[in-house]
Amino acid sequence: MCAAFFLFLYMSVNTFGKIFCLTTFGESHGEAIGGVIDGCPSGMLIDFNMIEEELLRRRTGSDSVSSQRKESDKLIFLSGIYEGRTLGTPIAFIVENQDAKSSDYDNIKEIYRPSHADFTYQQKYGLRDHRGGGRGSARTTLPCVVAGAIAKQILLSHNIKIKSFVTQIGEEKKDSFSHEEIINILHKIKQENDSVGAAVRVEIDNVPIGIGEPHFMKLQAVLAQAMFSINAVKGFEYGEGFHSASMRGSQCNDIFINDGKIRCKTNHSGGIQGGISNGEKIYFNVAFKPIPTIMQAQQTVNYCGEEVMCRVEGRHDVCVVPRVMPLVEAMTAISILDLMMMNQAKK
């Protein structure tokens, strides 16, 4: 019985959510990637075009600074939807991998790329799929975008809207970079055979009061877990975040007022107090490290522990943005919807 319990815990690491749950599967260069969504309410009319638009936002090969891997990302639903509506049963789906060029990774089969998961995967499992990063590839997050698109549709029916903005690329900062500005900056980085980090701001409007639990399922904790499940994330802060460390209580406190309803005069808390939403706009920032795959020779070691030089080939992004935006929004949507459904289950 003890062994079975620990097996359950191990199996659940590929699942996110408590009620609205997503389980993902697949590797970058496997036959397909996909997922199973459990807990989706029945009778919901699915906007398939909206899902396709979200997949298009994260698709590779759409500009000169992203990976030129050409995948159609054709989504195939296997169950859980009939005549365009959800059945309330598990929604299973797959996306076939069609343009995997595994030979691009032959030269790294027996070496550990700097700042990748190659070494840790090898030590944990005793073997690894080196092709495209295997399970650790950003491609395996595509199912999250699908589930997030469905979660977004449910949230929109409650007028809950999620927006994201690129606020930093390398040392350059701005309230919001346009797509063209992003591409121009990243094109310069690509010419230098390098990569660069970035920061993203997320805002969520119209989340009702009372979402989140006061202890281990605090709203900000769930959002942080969701963000840290995304490749290359190195930092998360909500509200004033780290800036609050330099503030005084008289500056940071959100004063309550009554202008027809009880609310906060300011929003230093980022819409969350005591781990629970307070009805104000929820906002947080996510920091991403530079993509570790760069077109420069780097020192590393191989399986035998011998020091060697590593030069990565193939098709790679220069920065996580702008392709990561739909993923950030998707994980946010899944988190908010799951906590809302937990609230409903208690009533």
HUQUIWO-V744985 format. One record per residue. D_CENTER is the distance of its C-alpha to the mean C-alpha in whole Angstrom. Layout:
d_center->{D_CENTER & D_CENTER}
This chain:
d_center->{35 & 33 & 32 & 30 & 28 & 27 & 26 & 24 & 22 & 21 & 20 & 18 & 15 & 14 & 14 & 11 & 14 & 17 & 19 & 16 & 15 & 13 & 14 & 13 & 15 & 16 & 17 & 16 & 20 & 21 & 22 & 19 & 16 & 15 & 15 & 17 & 16 & 19 & 20 & 20 & 23 & 26 & 27 & 24 & 25 & 22 & 21 & 21 & 21 & 18 & 16 & 17 & 17 & 13 & 13 & 15 & 13 & 11 & 14 & 16 & 19 & 19 & 21 & 22 & 20 & 17 & 18 & 21 & 20 & 21 & 19 & 20 & 17 & 20 & 19 & 21 & 21 & 24 & 24 & 24 & 25 & 28 & 30 & 26 & 26 & 24 & 26 & 25 & 25 & 22 & 20 & 20 & 18 & 18 & 18 & 20 & 20 & 23 & 23 & 22 & 25 & 25 & 28 & 26 & 25 & 28 & 29 & 26 & 27 & 29 & 28 & 25 & 23 & 22 & 19 & 18 & 17 & 21 & 23 & 21 & 20 & 24 & 25 & 23 & 24 & 27 & 26 & 23 & 22 & 22 & 21 & 18 & 17 & 17 & 15 & 13 & 12 & 9 & 11 & 11 & 7 & 9 & 10 & 7 & 8 & 12 & 11 & 10 & 12 & 15 & 14 & 14 & 18 & 19 & 18 & 19 & 22 & 23 & 22 & 19 & 17 & 14 & 14 & 12 & 14 & 14 & 17 & 17 & 18 & 20 & 23 & 23 & 22 & 22 & 21 & 19 & 20 & 20 & 19 & 23 & 23 & 19 & 21 & 24 & 23 & 21 & 24 & 26 & 23 & 23 & 27 & 27 & 25 & 23 & 19 & 18 & 15 & 14 & 13 & 11 & 13 & 12 & 15 & 16 & 19 & 22 & 20 & 23 & 25 & 24 & 21 & 20 & 22 & 24 & 24 & 21 & 19 & 19 & 16 & 15 & 15 & 13 & 10 & 11 & 10 & 7 & 6 & 8 & 6 & 4 & 7 & 10 & 9 & 12 & 13 & 12 & 15 & 16 & 20 & 22 & 20 & 22 & 24 & 26 & 27 & 30 & 30 & 33 & 33 & 35 & 33 & 29 & 31 & 30 & 33 & 34 & 36 & 37 & 37 & 38 & 35 & 34 & 31 & 30 & 32 & 29 & 25 & 25 & 23 & 20 & 21 & 21 & 24 & 25 & 21 & 22 & 21 & 24 & 24 & 23 & 20 & 17 & 16 & 14 & 13 & 10 & 12 & 11 & 14 & 16 & 15 & 17 & 19 & 22 & 25 & 27 & 29 & 28 & 30 & 29 & 30 & 31 & 31 & 34 & 33 & 35 & 34 & 33 & 32 & 28 & 28 & 25 & 25 & 23 & 21 & 18 & 16 & 17 & 14 & 11 & 12 & 12 & 10 & 7 & 8 & 8 & 4 & 4 & 7 & 7 & 5 & 8 & 10 & 10 & 11 & 14 & 15 & 16 & 17 & 19 & 21 & 21 & 24 & 25 & 26 & 28 & 30}
